[in-house]
């Protein structure tokens, strides 16, 4: 199966998780957290900028790649620390950062494994998919109940 088709399927799954979270109701999920919102919006911008740079070999951006991986893990741990009521957000972060998946984590792994710049068409598709995944995280956080 093509990588783009699999990423689209993953995003549809993420959309289903988001929809389920809204259907379950706000009482069943964690409340709005401005730190989570800021982290998601900041990392979205940083990730998309790095994807643009992926036309170069990864060695030229090794520090940025590692820095982004660390920030993704920190975001996941922060969301994980909120407990079961934050399960939906945690699952979206897990999908985004999965090195064996088809979103940001998988993209970074592919880029480094192939050790070469990526094609403009591939980068355009990945940028779209990664942006959509971040948008789902941001949208979920934005719809949580604010204190």
Backbone as ProteinMPNN parsed JSONL, in Angstrom:
{"seq_chain_A": "XXXXXXXXXXXXXXXXXXXXXXXXXXXXXXXXXXXXXXXXXXXXXXXXXXXXXXXXXXXXXXXXXXXXXXXXXXXXXXXXXXXXXXXXXXXXXXXXXXXXXXXXXXXXXXXXXXXXXXXXXXXXXXXXXXXXXXXXXXXXXXXXXXX", "coords_chain_A": {"N_chain_A": [[0.852, -1.179, 0.0], [0.483, 2.228, -0.734], [2.393, 4.807, 0.82], [1.18, 7.334, 1.238], [-1.545, 6.711, 1.066], [-1.827, 5.09, 3.292], [-1.217, 6.92, 5.291], [-3.375, 8.629, 5.012], [-5.404, 6.926, 5.829], [-4.682, 6.607, 8.498], [-5.077, 9.219, 9.382], [-7.835, 9.38, 9.04], [-8.567, 7.592, 11.01], [-7.656, 9.003, 13.22], [-9.391, 11.139, 13.08], [-11.729, 9.819, 13.67], [-11.251, 9.111, 16.328], [-11.181, 11.67, 17.436], [-13.814, 12.511, 16.874], [-15.23, 10.636, 18.376], [-14.425, 11.393, 20.912], [-15.697, 13.858, 21.148], [-18.363, 13.041, 20.992], [-18.644, 11.467, 23.27], [-18.611, 13.32, 25.198], [-17.854, 16.285, 27.055], [-17.409, 15.938, 29.777], [-16.218, 13.502, 30.051], [-13.661, 13.726, 29.201], [-10.39, 15.17, 29.657], [-9.975, 18.543, 30.849], [-9.546, 21.726, 29.148], [-6.24, 22.734, 28.4], [-3.964, 25.217, 28.453], [-1.202, 24.942, 28.105], [-0.925, 22.551, 26.706], [-2.206, 23.256, 24.327], [-0.547, 25.351, 23.377], [1.87, 23.967, 23.101], [1.201, 22.149, 21.055], [0.601, 23.896, 18.89], [3.024, 25.253, 18.595], [4.823, 23.123, 18.053], [3.734, 22.189, 15.693], [4.338, 24.236, 13.839], [7.153, 24.136, 13.962], [7.658, 21.492, 13.143], [6.615, 21.464, 10.508], [8.291, 23.291, 9.278], [10.692, 21.895, 9.411], [10.069, 19.707, 7.774], [9.946, 21.017, 5.305], [12.654, 21.464, 4.972], [13.603, 19.003, 4.406], [14.374, 18.374, 1.874], [17.002, 18.393, 1.747], [19.871, 16.349, 2.668], [19.528, 14.415, 5.704], [21.608, 14.705, 7.526], [22.383, 17.346, 7.485], [20.604, 18.526, 9.113], [20.578, 17.349, 11.568], [20.644, 18.061, 14.341], [18.271, 19.54, 14.587], [16.383, 17.599, 13.937], [16.725, 15.739, 16.026], [16.135, 17.422, 18.175], [13.416, 17.981, 17.667], [12.324, 15.421, 17.935], [12.762, 14.994, 20.673], [11.111, 17.004, 21.751], [8.626, 16.079, 20.849], [8.417, 13.698, 22.303], [8.414, 14.761, 24.881], [6.009, 16.186, 24.812], [4.198, 14.071, 24.495], [4.638, 12.666, 26.898], [3.787, 14.589, 28.727], [1.055, 14.75, 28.082], [0.33, 12.103, 28.592], [0.703, 12.03, 31.316], [-1.565, 13.216, 32.32], [-3.494, 11.368, 32.747], [-6.2, 8.917, 32.423], [-8.479, 10.306, 31.539], [-7.493, 11.909, 29.609], [-7.012, 10.381, 27.456], [-7.731, 10.432, 24.699], [-6.355, 12.633, 23.584], [-3.74, 11.815, 24.157], [-3.583, 9.499, 22.556], [-3.69, 10.602, 19.991], [-1.278, 12.055, 19.956], [0.461, 9.885, 20.172], [0.018, 8.573, 17.71], [0.96, 10.556, 15.957], [3.715, 10.748, 16.59], [4.751, 8.18, 16.235], [7.386, 6.146, 15.303], [7.19, 4.067, 13.541], [5.009, 4.604, 12.116], [2.992, 6.56, 9.813], [3.15, 9.264, 9.94], [4.583, 12.118, 11.455], [6.645, 10.947, 13.109], [7.276, 8.568, 11.674], [8.022, 9.719, 9.255], [10.377, 11.146, 9.974], [12.019, 8.996, 10.663], [12.155, 7.594, 8.202], [13.417, 9.518, 6.573], [15.935, 9.722, 7.831], [16.794, 7.046, 7.682], [16.928, 6.544, 4.92], [18.79, 8.424, 4.35], [18.985, 10.655, 2.63], [17.95, 13.513, 0.692], [14.465, 14.256, 0.335], [11.816, 13.828, -2.099], [10.132, 16.576, -3.733], [7.339, 16.164, -4.196], [6.709, 14.095, -2.391], [7.327, 15.374, 0.013], [5.447, 17.432, -0.01], [3.036, 15.993, 0.265], [3.513, 14.756, 2.768], [3.766, 16.988, 4.398], [1.171, 18.023, 4.297], [-0.287, 15.897, 5.491], [0.917, 15.759, 8.045], [0.376, 18.31, 9.009], [-2.438, 18.16, 9.122], [-2.711, 16.184, 11.085], [-1.629, 17.464, 13.348], [-3.51, 19.519, 13.434], [-5.798, 18.106, 14.225], [-5.122, 17.432, 16.849], [-4.88, 19.995, 17.946], [-7.471, 20.957, 17.501], [-8.985, 19.189, 19.077], [-8.026, 19.888, 21.634], [-8.818, 22.562, 21.731], [-11.576, 22.312, 21.839], [-12.094, 21.34, 24.331], [-13.441, 21.64, 27.643], [-13.179, 24.777, 29.117], [-11.888, 26.046, 32.118]], "CA_chain_A": [[0.0, 0.0, 0.0], [1.252, 3.467, -0.804], [2.589, 5.509, 2.086], [0.192, 8.399, 1.33], [-2.85, 6.11, 1.342], [-1.804, 4.648, 4.686], [-1.284, 8.115, 6.133], [-4.763, 9.101, 4.964], [-6.177, 6.018, 6.675], [-4.343, 6.958, 9.875], [-5.76, 10.477, 9.698], [-9.263, 9.081, 9.214], [-8.663, 7.001, 12.34], [-7.51, 10.092, 14.187], [-10.644, 11.896, 13.034], [-12.721, 9.012, 14.391], [-10.957, 9.275, 17.755], [-11.626, 13.012, 17.782], [-15.279, 12.52, 16.86], [-15.693, 9.86, 19.526], [-14.197, 12.215, 22.106], [-16.751, 14.863, 21.216], [-19.632, 12.369, 21.254], [-18.658, 11.001, 24.653], [-18.954, 14.492, 26.001], [-16.736, 16.974, 27.685], [-17.179, 15.459, 31.137], [-15.431, 12.277, 30.014], [-12.29, 14.002, 28.797], [-9.702, 16.188, 30.454], [-10.289, 19.927, 30.504], [-8.626, 22.508, 28.32], [-4.946, 23.025, 29.011], [-3.265, 26.136, 27.559], [0.139, 24.433, 27.815], [-1.083, 21.566, 25.629], [-2.54, 23.988, 23.104], [0.655, 26.049, 22.922], [2.834, 22.959, 22.651], [0.763, 21.618, 19.754], [0.747, 24.904, 17.837], [4.46, 25.503, 18.409], [5.446, 21.97, 17.4], [3.247, 22.126, 14.314], [5.166, 25.156, 13.04], [8.522, 23.622, 13.924], [7.672, 20.27, 12.338], [6.41, 21.785, 9.096], [9.513, 23.927, 8.805], [11.679, 20.838, 9.224], [9.668, 18.955, 6.582], [10.396, 21.818, 4.161], [14.107, 21.336, 4.85], [13.936, 17.604, 4.141], [14.904, 18.187, 0.526], [18.428, 18.203, 2.015], [20.179, 15.149, 3.449], [19.221, 14.633, 7.119], [22.796, 15.084, 8.304], [22.452, 18.805, 7.558], [19.597, 18.989, 10.073], [20.563, 16.334, 12.629], [20.285, 18.658, 15.638], [16.849, 19.904, 14.543], [15.623, 16.344, 13.969], [16.78, 15.217, 17.397], [15.4, 18.358, 19.02], [11.989, 17.771, 17.451], [11.972, 14.131, 18.558], [12.706, 15.21, 22.123], [9.907, 17.783, 22.049], [7.473, 15.187, 20.653], [8.36, 12.798, 23.469], [8.007, 15.566, 26.039], [4.574, 16.459, 24.667], [3.492, 12.82, 24.774], [4.717, 12.387, 28.339], [2.928, 15.57, 29.4], [-0.331, 14.317, 27.871], [0.181, 10.823, 29.281], [0.653, 12.314, 32.742], [-2.889, 13.71, 32.704], [-4.341, 10.244, 33.111], [-7.137, 8.279, 31.496], [-9.418, 11.272, 30.944], [-6.816, 12.553, 28.491], [-6.652, 9.277, 26.557], [-7.898, 10.792, 23.284], [-5.212, 13.476, 23.207], [-2.546, 10.971, 24.204], [-3.584, 8.619, 21.384], [-3.337, 11.397, 18.812], [0.167, 12.304, 20.029], [1.139, 8.62, 19.876], [-0.05, 8.391, 16.253], [1.814, 11.546, 15.318], [5.134, 10.509, 16.838], [5.128, 6.772, 16.053], [8.437, 6.009, 14.291], [6.788, 3.029, 12.587], [3.775, 5.062, 11.499], [3.055, 7.296, 8.555], [3.059, 10.701, 10.171], [5.856, 12.775, 11.713], [7.66, 10.003, 13.591], [7.671, 7.715, 10.554], [8.722, 10.559, 8.288], [11.741, 11.394, 10.451], [12.752, 7.729, 10.567], [12.398, 7.339, 6.775], [14.407, 10.497, 6.114], [17.246, 9.338, 8.35], [17.155, 5.715, 7.182], [17.318, 6.68, 3.513], [19.962, 9.296, 4.375], [19.028, 11.512, 1.446], [16.845, 14.452, 0.58], [13.222, 13.667, -0.137], [11.269, 14.477, -3.293], [9.149, 17.629, -3.453], [5.974, 15.609, -4.149], [6.578, 13.377, -1.124], [7.327, 16.369, 1.088], [4.163, 18.128, -0.052], [2.046, 15.095, 0.864], [3.799, 14.591, 4.193], [3.456, 18.252, 5.057], [-0.289, 18.079, 4.418], [-0.726, 14.899, 6.476], [1.412, 16.148, 9.37], [-0.412, 19.491, 9.406], [-3.775, 17.68, 9.491], [-2.61, 15.475, 12.364], [-1.512, 18.503, 14.372], [-4.796, 20.221, 13.514], [-6.711, 17.28, 15.025], [-4.711, 17.605, 18.248], [-5.227, 21.372, 18.319], [-8.933, 21.05, 17.526], [-9.461, 18.486, 20.268], [-7.719, 20.709, 22.814], [-9.627, 23.78, 21.669], [-12.973, 21.998, 22.165], [-12.235, 20.899, 25.72], [-14.071, 22.62, 28.537], [-12.254, 25.706, 29.774], [-12.289, 26.342, 33.509]], "C_chain_A": [[0.892, 1.234, 0.0], [1.281, 4.153, 0.546], [1.526, 6.595, 2.283], [-1.194, 7.86, 1.665], [-2.922, 5.64, 2.791], [-1.892, 5.84, 5.627], [-2.698, 8.667, 6.151], [-5.652, 8.235, 5.841], [-5.926, 6.304, 8.15], [-5.064, 8.238, 10.277], [-7.259, 10.268, 9.855], [-9.491, 8.448, 10.583], [-8.556, 8.048, 13.43], [-8.78, 10.929, 14.237], [-11.739, 11.133, 13.78], [-12.507, 9.121, 15.897], [-11.457, 10.63, 18.227], [-13.152, 13.073, 17.857], [-15.837, 11.766, 18.059], [-15.53, 10.662, 20.813], [-15.3, 13.259, 22.253], [-18.103, 14.236, 21.535], [-19.748, 11.916, 22.703], [-19.012, 12.147, 25.584], [-17.764, 15.031, 26.742], [-16.424, 16.454, 29.078], [-16.275, 14.239, 31.163], [-13.993, 12.511, 29.587], [-11.711, 15.117, 29.656], [-10.094, 17.582, 29.973], [-9.213, 20.566, 29.649], [-7.354, 22.823, 29.092], [-4.179, 23.948, 28.059], [-1.842, 25.689, 27.219], [0.076, 23.427, 26.676], [-1.358, 22.248, 24.3], [-1.298, 24.67, 22.525], [1.699, 25.069, 22.405], [2.469, 22.454, 21.265], [0.96, 22.644, 18.64], [2.218, 25.209, 17.558], [5.131, 24.357, 17.655], [4.967, 21.801, 15.967], [4.122, 23.008, 13.425], [6.586, 24.625, 12.889], [8.628, 22.391, 13.025], [7.533, 20.577, 10.851], [7.62, 22.487, 8.494], [10.592, 22.876, 8.536], [11.335, 19.986, 8.0], [10.105, 19.706, 5.322], [11.893, 21.639, 3.913], [14.541, 19.927, 4.459], [14.305, 17.337, 2.691], [16.421, 18.01, 0.603], [18.644, 16.852, 2.691], [19.949, 15.417, 4.948], [20.422, 15.053, 7.954], [22.929, 16.594, 8.443], [21.504, 19.37, 8.614], [19.504, 18.045, 11.279], [20.135, 16.907, 13.982], [18.798, 19.02, 15.683], [15.967, 18.66, 14.61], [15.572, 15.808, 15.392], [16.016, 16.117, 18.355], [13.891, 18.184, 18.887], [11.522, 16.462, 18.069], [11.836, 14.28, 20.074], [11.438, 15.961, 22.497], [8.639, 16.95, 21.852], [7.314, 14.246, 21.847], [7.925, 13.55, 24.722], [6.507, 15.852, 25.984], [3.761, 15.213, 24.991], [3.507, 12.511, 26.266], [3.842, 13.346, 29.134], [1.468, 15.134, 29.283], [-0.617, 13.009, 28.6], [0.011, 11.043, 30.781], [-0.693, 12.829, 33.225], [-3.881, 12.596, 33.001], [-5.327, 9.814, 32.032], [-8.103, 9.266, 30.846], [-8.8, 12.019, 29.77], [-6.396, 11.544, 27.423], [-6.714, 9.684, 25.082], [-6.74, 11.661, 22.798], [-3.934, 12.648, 23.16], [-2.464, 10.088, 22.961], [-3.219, 9.378, 20.113], [-1.847, 11.72, 18.788], [0.953, 11.036, 19.709], [1.149, 8.344, 18.374], [0.923, 9.325, 15.535], [3.293, 11.186, 15.435], [5.628, 9.104, 16.592], [6.183, 6.624, 14.954], [8.127, 4.933, 13.246], [5.496, 3.394, 11.873], [4.031, 5.873, 10.247], [2.889, 8.796, 8.726], [4.458, 11.215, 10.526], [6.955, 11.811, 12.163], [8.181, 9.103, 12.486], [8.431, 8.475, 9.485], [10.169, 10.782, 8.71], [12.594, 10.136, 10.324], [13.112, 7.425, 9.11], [13.508, 8.251, 6.254], [15.808, 10.091, 6.564], [17.703, 7.991, 7.799], [17.632, 5.783, 5.738], [18.544, 7.567, 3.353], [20.119, 10.114, 3.098], [17.863, 12.481, 1.496], [15.632, 13.767, -0.03], [12.654, 14.467, -1.306], [10.248, 15.543, -2.907], [7.719, 17.095, -3.349], [5.734, 14.88, -2.83], [6.485, 14.366, 0.033], [6.012, 17.137, 1.136], [3.069, 17.281, 0.598], [2.257, 14.919, 2.356], [3.45, 15.856, 4.961], [1.951, 18.373, 5.296], [-0.772, 17.125, 5.507], [-0.308, 15.273, 7.894], [0.631, 17.354, 9.88], [-1.807, 19.065, 9.858], [-3.759, 16.963, 10.837], [-2.475, 16.474, 13.521], [-2.835, 19.242, 14.535], [-5.817, 19.429, 14.329], [-6.394, 17.429, 16.517], [-5.139, 18.987, 18.745], [-6.734, 21.528, 18.446], [-9.512, 20.358, 18.76], [-9.217, 19.332, 21.514], [-8.611, 21.945, 22.865], [-11.08, 23.531, 22.071], [-13.164, 21.468, 23.583], [-12.815, 22.027, 26.56], [-12.993, 23.468, 29.201], [-12.786, 26.011, 31.157], [-12.759, 27.767, 33.66]], "O_chain_A": [[1.93, 1.266, 0.661], [0.321, 4.091, 1.315], [1.021, 6.757, 3.394], [-1.932, 8.463, 2.445], [-3.958, 5.775, 3.441], [-2.572, 5.773, 6.652], [-3.172, 9.126, 7.191], [-6.548, 8.739, 6.517], [-6.85, 6.25, 8.961], [-5.6, 8.333, 11.382], [-7.89, 10.901, 10.702], [-10.49, 8.733, 11.243], [-9.266, 7.995, 14.434], [-9.197, 11.375, 15.306], [-12.577, 11.74, 14.447], [-13.471, 9.213, 16.657], [-12.079, 10.738, 19.284], [-13.709, 13.628, 18.804], [-16.802, 12.207, 18.683], [-16.387, 10.617, 21.695], [-15.779, 13.511, 23.359], [-18.903, 14.823, 22.264], [-20.826, 11.976, 23.294], [-19.637, 11.951, 26.626], [-16.797, 14.321, 27.018], [-15.276, 16.526, 29.515], [-15.632, 13.964, 32.176], [-13.185, 11.583, 29.611], [-12.431, 15.89, 30.287], [-10.496, 17.763, 28.824], [-8.127, 20.019, 29.459], [-7.392, 23.139, 30.281], [-3.784, 23.519, 26.975], [-1.331, 26.026, 26.151], [0.922, 23.443, 25.782], [-0.808, 21.862, 23.269], [-1.033, 24.576, 21.327], [2.338, 25.319, 21.383], [3.333, 22.342, 20.395], [1.436, 22.296, 17.56], [2.605, 25.402, 16.406], [5.912, 24.587, 16.731], [5.715, 21.32, 15.116], [4.591, 22.566, 12.376], [7.152, 24.665, 11.797], [9.57, 22.264, 12.242], [8.254, 20.012, 10.028], [7.933, 22.29, 7.32], [11.318, 22.964, 7.545], [12.235, 19.584, 7.264], [10.585, 19.087, 4.372], [12.342, 21.66, 2.767], [15.723, 19.689, 4.209], [14.528, 16.186, 2.315], [17.049, 17.539, -0.346], [17.701, 16.271, 3.229], [20.158, 16.541, 5.406], [20.257, 15.698, 8.989], [23.521, 17.076, 9.408], [21.588, 20.546, 8.968], [18.461, 17.962, 11.928], [19.34, 16.288, 14.689], [18.143, 18.825, 16.707], [14.924, 18.669, 15.264], [14.504, 15.465, 15.899], [15.325, 15.629, 19.25], [13.169, 18.232, 19.883], [10.443, 16.401, 18.659], [10.901, 13.752, 20.677], [10.762, 15.595, 23.458], [7.679, 17.1, 22.608], [6.205, 14.031, 22.336], [7.154, 13.029, 25.529], [5.819, 15.767, 27.001], [2.748, 15.294, 25.685], [2.48, 12.132, 26.83], [3.221, 12.944, 30.118], [0.731, 15.148, 30.269], [-1.697, 12.836, 29.164], [-0.74, 10.322, 31.438], [-0.936, 12.872, 34.431], [-4.992, 12.86, 33.46], [-5.287, 10.285, 30.895], [-8.501, 9.064, 29.699], [-9.508, 12.689, 29.018], [-5.532, 11.826, 26.593], [-5.836, 9.314, 24.302], [-6.209, 11.436, 21.711], [-3.14, 12.771, 22.227], [-1.391, 9.945, 22.374], [-2.515, 8.848, 19.254], [-1.216, 11.667, 17.732], [1.992, 11.098, 19.051], [2.17, 7.929, 17.825], [1.623, 8.912, 14.611], [4.038, 11.313, 14.463], [6.824, 8.849, 16.727], [5.912, 6.939, 13.795], [8.746, 4.905, 12.183], [4.951, 2.592, 11.114], [5.131, 5.875, 9.695], [2.534, 9.508, 7.787], [5.434, 10.764, 9.926], [8.072, 11.859, 11.649], [9.389, 8.894, 12.37], [9.366, 7.951, 8.881], [11.084, 10.627, 7.902], [13.756, 10.205, 9.923], [14.244, 7.043, 8.817], [14.426, 7.796, 5.573], [16.752, 10.114, 5.775], [18.881, 7.819, 7.484], [18.626, 5.153, 5.377], [19.254, 7.481, 2.351], [21.215, 10.252, 2.556], [16.909, 12.289, 2.25], [15.758, 12.821, -0.808], [12.975, 15.643, -1.477], [9.58, 15.43, -1.879], [6.963, 17.541, -2.486], [4.675, 15.03, -2.22], [5.655, 14.206, 0.928], [5.52, 17.455, 2.219], [2.27, 17.788, 1.386], [1.298, 14.93, 3.128], [2.898, 15.788, 6.059], [1.518, 18.778, 6.374], [-1.58, 17.508, 6.354], [-1.086, 15.121, 8.836], [0.268, 17.409, 11.055], [-2.306, 19.557, 10.871], [-4.682, 17.115, 11.637], [-3.138, 16.333, 14.549], [-3.236, 19.556, 15.656], [-6.619, 20.022, 15.051], [-7.301, 17.538, 17.342], [-5.693, 19.12, 19.836], [-7.221, 22.156, 19.386], [-10.419, 20.882, 19.406], [-10.106, 19.474, 22.353], [-9.097, 22.323, 23.93], [-11.744, 24.431, 22.585], [-14.29, 21.179, 23.986], [-12.691, 23.205, 26.227], [-12.031, 22.951, 29.768], [-13.986, 26.21, 31.346], [-13.132, 28.182, 34.757]]}, "name": "protein", "num_of_chains": 1, "seq": "XXXXXXXXXXXXXXXXXXXXXXXXXXXXXXXXXXXXXXXXXXXXXXXXXXXXXXXXXXXXXXXXXXXXXXXXXXXXXXXXXXXXXXXXXXXXXXXXXXXXXXXXXXXXXXXXXXXXXXXXXXXXXXXXXXXXXXXXXXXXXXXXXXX"}
